[in-house]
Amino acid sequence: MKLIVDIAQRYAKMRAHTAAHLLHAQLGTIFSETKQAGSFVDEDYLRLDFAADRALTGEELLEIQKTINHLIYAALPVENFETSYDEAIKLWAKAFFEDKYGDMVRVVKVDQNVSTELCWWTHVSNTKDIWCFVILAQESVASGIKRIVALTGPKVFEYVQEKDQILDDLSQKFSVGQKQVVDKAEKLIKEHEALQNSFGQLQNKLVADMLHGLPNKTNNSDLNIVLEIPSDIDFKIALGQVRKIFENQNFLIYTKEWNFALFMNTGSAKTIVQNLGLKWWWNDQLVQGRDPKVATIF
């Protein structure tokens, strides 16, 4: 039987796994009591779960990424050796998951003071072989457990290419340079919000004017106002405007599509809607619902 090793795949996993050690070491500089809570390593891809009482800030994530890349560019030696468990602990090697270790263990050490962990996985012999490192995301996976997802090696270049293409597309659509994309986007967002606000004000005014012209269909002594709202009017906006215009009165509004809202300034909305035999939900002052009966009652 002959074993064939996929060299490209092996080195891709070596890069990611050694980078995971560097990441864990950097997390320890921020959360002194942190502990690895799980990990997954694939070809130039890594996912590290760790104990933390809060999420990392954007500045902290950027600093971790920057520091790890500096450690990569520094071409630091990565040493692998076997020793006794007791001797490894004397070297301050990190052990995880409440594992039961034998008398002999394998230690992976990056330079003199960067990282020392017990690990049987395969690793690069020098940090420069990781090529580069980028954090994709930070996630919360459980109470007190955070996760960082990252890339190494050629996948970082692919990731940067993809981001650059997106930025280039936006740059062309906005007709500005790439460095001005954020400013342009913020300006467009502000303009959009202003237009939405203006449109909302106009829409509210048009609905208010329309409400004043609708006939009052009340035939119930408990209800001062009953209005049939046109189907093309936003029902939520109509309800808000009716409450403003008839703020001290009991009213019911409805549509031909059976939507209705009943508001009682005095008395119980639940009692009225139950007496009318309508399906409803909400509270004792304002009830809403959808029932075909509403169009036949008034």
Rosetta blueprint (number, residue, H / E / L):
1 M L
2 K L
3 L L
4 I L
5 V L
6 D L
7 I H
8 A H
9 Q H
10 R H
11 Y H
12 A H
13 K H
14 M H
15 R H
16 A H
17 H H
18 T H
19 A H
20 A H
21 H H
22 L H
23 L H
24 H H
25 A H
26 Q H
27 L H
28 G H
29 T H
30 I H
31 F L
32 S L
33 E L
34 T L
35 K L
36 Q E
37 A E
38 G E
39 S E
40 F E
41 V E
42 D E
43 E L
44 D L
45 Y E
46 L E
47 R E
48 L E
49 D E
50 F E
51 A E
52 A L
53 D L
54 R L
55 A L
56 L L
57 T L
58 G H
59 E H
60 E H
61 L H
62 L H
63 E H
64 I H
65 Q H
66 K H
67 T H
68 I H
69 N H
70 H H
71 L H
72 I H
73 Y H
74 A L
75 A L
76 L L
77 P E
78 V E
79 E E
80 N E
81 F E
82 E E
83 T E
84 S E
85 Y H
86 D H
87 E H
88 A H
89 I H
90 K H
91 L L
92 W L
93 A L
94 K E
95 A L
96 F L
97 F L
98 E L
99 D L
100 K L
101 Y L
102 G L
103 D L
104 M E
105 V E
106 R E
107 V E
108 V E
109 K E
110 V E
111 D L
112 Q L
113 N L
114 V L
115 S E
116 T E
117 E E
118 L E
119 C L
120 W L
121 W L
122 T L
123 H L
124 V L
125 S L
126 N E
127 T H
128 K H
129 D H
130 I H
131 W L
132 C L
133 F E
134 V E
135 I E
136 L E
137 A E
138 Q E
139 E E
140 S E
141 V E
142 A E
143 S L
144 G L
145 I E
146 K E
147 R E
148 I E
149 V E
150 A E
151 L E
152 T E
153 G L
154 P H
155 K H
156 V H
157 F H
158 E H
159 Y H
160 V H
161 Q H
162 E H
163 K H
164 D H
165 Q H
166 I H
167 L H
168 D H
169 D H
170 L H
171 S H
172 Q H
173 K H
174 F H
175 S L
176 V L
177 G L
178 Q H
179 K H
180 Q H
181 V H
182 V H
183 D H
184 K H
185 A H
186 E H
187 K H
188 L H
189 I H
190 K H
191 E H
192 H H
193 E H
194 A H
195 L H
196 Q H
197 N H
198 S H
199 F H
200 G H
201 Q H
202 L H
203 Q H
204 N H
205 K H
206 L H
207 V H
208 A H
209 D H
210 M H
211 L H
212 H H
213 G L
214 L L
215 P L
216 N L
217 K L
218 T L
219 N L
220 N L
221 S L
222 D L
223 L L
224 N L
225 I E
226 V E
227 L E
228 E E
229 I L
230 P L
231 S L
232 D L
233 I L
234 D L
235 F H
236 K H
237 I H
238 A H
239 L H
240 G H
241 Q H
242 V H
243 R H
244 K H
245 I H
246 F L
247 E L
248 N L
249 Q L
250 N L
251 F E
252 L E
253 I E
254 Y E
255 T L
256 K L
257 E L
258 W L
259 N E
260 F E
261 A E
262 L E
263 F E
264 M L
265 N L
266 T L
267 G L
268 S L
269 A H
270 K H
271 T H
272 I H
273 V H
274 Q H
275 N H
276 L H
277 G L
278 L L
279 K L
280 W L
281 W E
282 W E
283 N L
284 D L
285 Q L
286 L E
287 V E
288 Q E
289 G E
290 R E
291 D L
292 P L
293 K L
294 V H
295 A H
296 T H
297 I H
298 F L
